[in-house]
Amino acid sequence: MKNLDELFNQAKNICTSLNIPISNNISIKYNGRIRKCWGYCRLQNNQYEIDIMRLLGEDDTISSDTVISIVLHELLHTCPNCMNHGKVWKSYKKLIENNYDYKIYTKCNAKDLHIKPRYIVKCRKCGNKQKYVTRPRNVKYICMNCGSTKMKCIHKDLNGKELIWKN
């Protein structure tokens, strides 16, 4: 498991070196319940809470730089007038990208972050595949391509071995 506190401190140092006004009142943690985003930032009781998808810390194939870029994205939300992806947020994003070798996405998918999908739902009739990084909770067992209901669910473990899984 990647040490989130170390990665958080590296991201904070980047922001402070560029005089980006991040909040001093931030807590950060891995969250195993996140499935649809890489992380999020929320303000509760005058404290910012940043949650990062646990998979990013557990999977050794995902680089620390990828996690830092996601932490940077969430840290920028702690700046004044930056809880959205507006002009101020984007100006800080560009400042970091111009001075450091990090790409900060407003929205991104697994391909952008070079994260390989571990769950695949494959149609047995036409071979169409739907790929997921995290185990989907509500898989639609109808092929979007041919309408077949004959679907095969495959899970790739960290060694790349394919296993069949059932919902």
N, C-alpha and C positions, 0 to 999 in steps of 0.2 A: 504494500500500500504506500503510495506516494505521501510524503509528509506535507499536508495542506498548509500548515503554519509556515513552513519554510517557503513554499511557493507564494503564499499570501504576502510574506515579508518582501520577497523579491519584487512582486508586482507593486507593492506599496512604495518601495524604494525608487522604482521607475517613475511613478507618479510624482513623488516629492522632488526628484531630481529635475523634473520638468515644470515644477511649481504648479502642478494641477491640484486644485483645492479639494482633495478628497476629505471625507469626514474622518474624525478621530474616534468615532463611536461606532465600531463595526465588529460584528461577530461573524465567523465563517465556519462552515462545517460541511462534511459530506452528507448527502441525503440519499438513502437507498430507495425512496419512493418515487423519485423523479424519473419519468419515462419519456416525456415529450420535449424536453429542452435540456440543454447542457448545464444550465444554472439559472438562478434568479436572485434578484435583490428586492427586498421589501423593507419598508420603514414601519417599525412598531415601537410605540412608547419612546420616541426620540432616539431609537437605536436602529441602525441598519443591520439587517440579517441577510447574509449571503449564503445560499445553499448551492452546492455543486454536486452534480450526478456522481454517485459512488463509483460507477463503472469507470470513470475517468481516473480514479485513484487506484483501482484494483487491477486494471488491465495493463500489463507490462509492455504491450505493443503500442500503447498510447504514450507519446512523449511528454515530458514535464513542460516543455515549451507550449504544447497544445493546451495544457491545463492552465498555465500562466496567462495565455491569451484570453481564455474564458474568464479567469479571475480579473484580469484587467478590464474586460468588458463590463463585468458586474461592478467593479470598483468605480468606474466612471459614472455609474448611476447614483453614487453617493455624493457627487458634486452638486452644488446648487443649480437648480433648473435643469437637471439631467435625468429625471426619472423616466424620460422618454428617449427616443433616438432622434431628437431635434438638432438644431444647428449647433448649440453649445456642446452637446454630447459628441457630435460628429467632429467638431473642431479639436476637442481633446483626443479623440481617436486618431485623427490625422497627425497631430503633434507626436503621439507615441510612435505611430508607424513611420514617420519621417526620421525619427531619432534612434529607434531601436528596430531590431529585426523580428518584429512581431506583426502578424496580420490579425486585426480585430474585426470580426464580422458583426454586422447588425443582426442578421439571421443567417444561419448556415446549416448544412446537413453533414452527415457523416463523411461524405466524399470530400467536402471542403477541408475537413480536419484530418483526413487520411485515416479514418477509423473504419475498420472492416466490419461488415455486418456479421452477426453471429447466429441470427435466426432467419430461416428462409421458409416461406410457404410456397410450394411448387404444385402447379396443376399437373395431374397425371395424364390428362388428355392432350393438352397442347404444349406443355412445358413452360408456360409463363411463370415467372418468379416474382415474388414480393419479398424484399429484403428489409430486415430490421436489426438495429444495433442492440436494442433491449427486447426482452420477451414481450410480444404484444399481448395485451390483456383480452381484447375482443377481436379475435381474428375472424374475418369474414371468409367463410369456407365456400365462397362462390368465386370462380375465376372471373376476373374483370375482362379477360380477353375472349373466352369462348362460352362462359356461362356454366361450365361444368362444376359439379359439387365434389368431384373426386380430387381432394387436395392432400398433399403430403407435407408434413411439418418437420423441418430439419433444424437441428441445433448443432453449431460447430463449437466444440470446447476450445479452450485456450491453445491446445496443441494442433487444432485444425481438424480433429477427428469428427466425422459427421455422426450424429445420433438422432434417432427419431424421438419426438416429444409429443405428448398429448396434452390438450388444453384441459 
